[in-house]
Every structure is written in structure tokens, then in C-alpha cells.
Amino acid sequence: MKKSDLVDLVAQQKNLPRQQVEDTIDSLLDAVGDALGKGERVDFRGFGAFAVRESAARSGRNPRTGETIQIAARKTPTFKVGKELKDRVNRPST
């Protein structure tokens, strides 16, 4: 499902204008991105949690040349699925 598919689905289910739903989803995604940019955790009860994981700087090796290189420290957004969502995905289909 793409973002446009989600917008269409929500607009149809809630009988709202498509543009209003799209603006709301854009605002939600911006808020999540801004919070993660500040290093905050974002929890959606029953769905999951977004967080930022930090990786320390380390040495690596270029597989092509064998040369040792320095890999910079970085932050990576992560998602941990919630129990309710995991149960919904693993529910036997009827």
C-alpha cells in the first residue's frame, strides 16, 4: 500500500475530503520525523514504537580493495512492532 492508497482508503471510510486526509497524514509523518530528529521515541499504542538507535564509529574494510576505512557514527530510525499489531498480522485468515 502506498501513501496515496492509504489517503484514498481513509477518505472513503471516514467520508472526508481527500485533501484534508492527505494534509493530516503529511502532518503526522512530519511530526514523527521531527520527534525522531530530536532523538525522541514515538509510541503508537497497539501499533508499535519508533525510536532512534545510535551506532558508534568503527573500522571497516572495503571488500573490493581490502583497504581499511573508518565508518562514521550515525543514527538510524528503528521500529518495534507492538503486540496487538503482531497478533493481527499472525491471525489465521478466514
ChimeraX commands (.cxc) that place a marker at each C-alpha (Angstrom):
marker #1 position 0.00,0.00,0.00 radius 0.5
marker #1 position 1.32,3.40,-0.95 radius 0.5
marker #1 position 0.60,6.67,0.79 radius 0.5
marker #1 position -1.91,7.65,-1.90 radius 0.5
marker #1 position -3.75,4.35,-1.41 radius 0.5
marker #1 position -3.91,4.99,2.33 radius 0.5
marker #1 position -5.23,8.51,1.75 radius 0.5
marker #1 position -7.94,7.21,-0.57 radius 0.5
marker #1 position -8.94,4.45,1.85 radius 0.5
marker #1 position -9.22,6.74,4.89 radius 0.5
marker #1 position -11.05,9.42,2.90 radius 0.5
marker #1 position -13.57,6.85,1.73 radius 0.5
marker #1 position -14.01,5.17,5.14 radius 0.5
marker #1 position -14.43,8.42,7.07 radius 0.5
marker #1 position -16.26,10.29,4.30 radius 0.5
marker #1 position -13.77,13.16,4.39 radius 0.5
marker #1 position -12.28,15.21,1.58 radius 0.5
marker #1 position -9.17,13.55,0.13 radius 0.5
marker #1 position -7.07,16.73,0.53 radius 0.5
marker #1 position -7.93,17.01,4.22 radius 0.5
marker #1 position -6.88,13.39,4.83 radius 0.5
marker #1 position -3.66,13.87,2.84 radius 0.5
marker #1 position -2.79,17.02,4.83 radius 0.5
marker #1 position -3.47,15.16,8.10 radius 0.5
marker #1 position -1.25,12.22,7.14 radius 0.5
marker #1 position 1.50,14.61,5.98 radius 0.5
marker #1 position 1.31,16.41,9.33 radius 0.5
marker #1 position 1.51,13.11,11.20 radius 0.5
marker #1 position 4.57,11.99,9.24 radius 0.5
marker #1 position 6.24,15.38,9.72 radius 0.5
marker #1 position 5.62,15.24,13.47 radius 0.5
marker #1 position 7.07,11.72,13.72 radius 0.5
marker #1 position 10.10,12.74,11.65 radius 0.5
marker #1 position 10.68,15.87,13.75 radius 0.5
marker #1 position 10.44,13.91,17.00 radius 0.5
marker #1 position 12.88,11.28,15.75 radius 0.5
marker #1 position 15.20,14.06,14.59 radius 0.5
marker #1 position 15.28,15.29,18.19 radius 0.5
marker #1 position 16.06,11.76,19.40 radius 0.5
marker #1 position 12.63,11.22,20.95 radius 0.5
marker #1 position 10.72,7.94,20.95 radius 0.5
marker #1 position 7.27,7.91,19.29 radius 0.5
marker #1 position 4.79,5.31,20.62 radius 0.5
marker #1 position 1.52,4.35,18.96 radius 0.5
marker #1 position -0.33,2.16,21.46 radius 0.5
marker #1 position -1.38,-1.09,19.81 radius 0.5
marker #1 position 0.75,-0.45,16.72 radius 0.5
marker #1 position 4.40,-0.02,17.67 radius 0.5
marker #1 position 7.16,2.40,18.56 radius 0.5
marker #1 position 9.61,4.41,16.50 radius 0.5
marker #1 position 12.97,5.19,18.08 radius 0.5
marker #1 position 16.48,6.28,17.11 radius 0.5
marker #1 position 19.38,3.89,17.52 radius 0.5
marker #1 position 22.92,5.22,17.59 radius 0.5
marker #1 position 25.82,3.31,16.06 radius 0.5
marker #1 position 29.35,4.14,17.20 radius 0.5
marker #1 position 32.14,4.92,14.76 radius 0.5
marker #1 position 34.05,1.82,13.72 radius 0.5
marker #1 position 36.62,0.48,11.32 radius 0.5
marker #1 position 35.52,-1.43,8.26 radius 0.5
marker #1 position 37.05,-2.87,5.15 radius 0.5
marker #1 position 36.39,-2.12,1.51 radius 0.5
marker #1 position 35.57,-5.57,0.08 radius 0.5
marker #1 position 36.83,-4.63,-3.37 radius 0.5
marker #1 position 40.26,-3.33,-2.38 radius 0.5
marker #1 position 40.71,-4.74,1.11 radius 0.5
marker #1 position 41.59,-1.24,2.32 radius 0.5
marker #1 position 40.66,-0.38,5.92 radius 0.5
marker #1 position 38.24,2.54,6.16 radius 0.5
marker #1 position 36.68,4.47,9.01 radius 0.5
marker #1 position 32.87,4.29,9.20 radius 0.5
marker #1 position 31.38,7.35,10.87 radius 0.5
marker #1 position 28.95,7.23,13.79 radius 0.5
marker #1 position 25.34,7.53,12.76 radius 0.5
marker #1 position 21.76,7.50,13.95 radius 0.5
marker #1 position 19.23,5.12,12.45 radius 0.5
marker #1 position 15.46,5.22,12.87 radius 0.5
marker #1 position 14.03,1.89,14.03 radius 0.5
marker #1 position 10.55,0.47,14.51 radius 0.5
marker #1 position 9.50,-2.09,17.09 radius 0.5
marker #1 position 6.14,-3.68,16.34 radius 0.5
marker #1 position 3.53,-3.74,19.10 radius 0.5
marker #1 position 1.90,-6.91,20.39 radius 0.5
marker #1 position -1.56,-6.04,19.03 radius 0.5
marker #1 position -0.23,-5.46,15.51 radius 0.5
marker #1 position 1.87,-8.62,15.65 radius 0.5
marker #1 position -1.20,-10.60,16.72 radius 0.5
marker #1 position -3.29,-9.05,13.92 radius 0.5
marker #1 position -0.68,-9.97,11.31 radius 0.5
marker #1 position -0.37,-13.53,12.60 radius 0.5
marker #1 position -4.11,-14.12,12.98 radius 0.5
marker #1 position -5.24,-17.11,10.91 radius 0.5
marker #1 position -7.04,-15.91,7.79 radius 0.5
marker #1 position -10.64,-16.98,7.34 radius 0.5
marker link #1:1,2 radius 0.2
marker link #1:2,3 radius 0.2
marker link #1:3,4 radius 0.2
marker link #1:4,5 radius 0.2
marker link #1:5,6 radius 0.2
marker link #1:6,7 radius 0.2
marker link #1:7,8 radius 0.2
marker link #1:8,9 radius 0.2
marker link #1:9,10 radius 0.2
marker link #1:10,11 radius 0.2
marker link #1:11,12 radius 0.2
marker link #1:12,13 radius 0.2
marker link #1:13,14 radius 0.2
marker link #1:14,15 radius 0.2
marker link #1:15,16 radius 0.2
marker link #1:16,17 radius 0.2
marker link #1:17,18 radius 0.2
marker link #1:18,19 radius 0.2
marker link #1:19,20 radius 0.2
marker link #1:20,21 radius 0.2
marker link #1:21,22 radius 0.2
marker link #1:22,23 radius 0.2
marker link #1:23,24 radius 0.2
marker link #1:24,25 radius 0.2
marker link #1:25,26 radius 0.2
marker link #1:26,27 radius 0.2
marker link #1:27,28 radius 0.2
marker link #1:28,29 radius 0.2
marker link #1:29,30 radius 0.2
marker link #1:30,31 radius 0.2
marker link #1:31,32 radius 0.2
marker link #1:32,33 radius 0.2
marker link #1:33,34 radius 0.2
marker link #1:34,35 radius 0.2
marker link #1:35,36 radius 0.2
marker link #1:36,37 radius 0.2
marker link #1:37,38 radius 0.2
marker link #1:38,39 radius 0.2
marker link #1:39,40 radius 0.2
marker link #1:40,41 radius 0.2
marker link #1:41,42 radius 0.2
marker link #1:42,43 radius 0.2
marker link #1:43,44 radius 0.2
marker link #1:44,45 radius 0.2
marker link #1:45,46 radius 0.2
marker link #1:46,47 radius 0.2
marker link #1:47,48 radius 0.2
marker link #1:48,49 radius 0.2
marker link #1:49,50 radius 0.2
marker link #1:50,51 radius 0.2
marker link #1:51,52 radius 0.2
marker link #1:52,53 radius 0.2
marker link #1:53,54 radius 0.2
marker link #1:54,55 radius 0.2
marker link #1:55,56 radius 0.2
marker link #1:56,57 radius 0.2
marker link #1:57,58 radius 0.2
marker link #1:58,59 radius 0.2
marker link #1:59,60 radius 0.2
marker link #1:60,61 radius 0.2
marker link #1:61,62 radius 0.2
marker link #1:62,63 radius 0.2
marker link #1:63,64 radius 0.2
marker link #1:64,65 radius 0.2
marker link #1:65,66 radius 0.2
marker link #1:66,67 radius 0.2
marker link #1:67,68 radius 0.2
marker link #1:68,69 radius 0.2
marker link #1:69,70 radius 0.2
marker link #1:70,71 radius 0.2
marker link #1:71,72 radius 0.2
marker link #1:72,73 radius 0.2
marker link #1:73,74 radius 0.2
marker link #1:74,75 radius 0.2
marker link #1:75,76 radius 0.2
marker link #1:76,77 radius 0.2
marker link #1:77,78 radius 0.2
marker link #1:78,79 radius 0.2
marker link #1:79,80 radius 0.2
marker link #1:80,81 radius 0.2
marker link #1:81,82 radius 0.2
marker link #1:82,83 radius 0.2
marker link #1:83,84 radius 0.2
marker link #1:84,85 radius 0.2
marker link #1:85,86 radius 0.2
marker link #1:86,87 radius 0.2
marker link #1:87,88 radius 0.2
marker link #1:88,89 radius 0.2
marker link #1:89,90 radius 0.2
marker link #1:90,91 radius 0.2
marker link #1:91,92 radius 0.2
marker link #1:92,93 radius 0.2
marker link #1:93,94 radius 0.2
view
